[in-house]
Amino acid sequence: MLFVEICVGSSCHLKGAPRIVELLQDRIEKNKLENEIVLTGAFCSGRCNRVGVTITVGEEVYTGITPEGLGEFWEKTIVPALEKAREV
């Protein structure tokens, strides 16, 4: 099981967190990963950035994620983390 936590604190909210949640939910559903990825929200992750949203994937924290960059983030970060989680 892979846990993906999106910061929905005020700063990240203003920088697109609601849209990122929608985009992630859509990718999870389209790829039928509802039983493998747990999508959660958290108030301030304490890693505010000038651009984008903070997302924690497993134990790793990533900053500056934007709706425009989510596809690349999915492919380069979430997909490999999911494959690693499947091995455990």
C-alpha positions, 0 to 999 in steps of 0.5 A, spaced: 500 500 500 502 506 498 500 512 502 500 519 498 499 525 502 497 532 499 498 538 503 491 542 503 494 548 508 492 555 506 498 556 502 498 549 498 490 550 497 492 557 494 497 554 490 492 548 487 492 543 492 484 542 490 486 541 483 492 536 484 487 532 489 482 531 483 488 530 478 490 524 483 484 521 484 482 521 476 489 517 475 488 513 481 481 511 478 483 510 471 489 506 473 484 502 477 489 503 483 484 504 489 486 498 492 493 500 492 494 507 493 491 511 499 490 518 498 490 523 504 490 530 506 494 534 511 494 541 514 501 544 513 506 540 512 511 545 514 515 545 507 511 551 504 514 553 497 514 559 493 511 555 487 506 549 488 504 544 493 507 539 498 506 532 497 509 526 501 509 519 497 511 514 502 516 517 507 519 522 502 517 529 501 516 533 495 515 540 494 513 545 488 508 540 485 503 544 480 497 541 476 501 542 470 507 538 472 503 532 475 503 528 470 511 528 470 511 527 478 506 521 477 511 517 472 517 519 475 515 519 483 508 515 484 509 510 479 516 507 482 514 508 489 508 504 487 512 498 484 517 498 490 511 498 495 508 492 491 515 488 492 514 489 500 
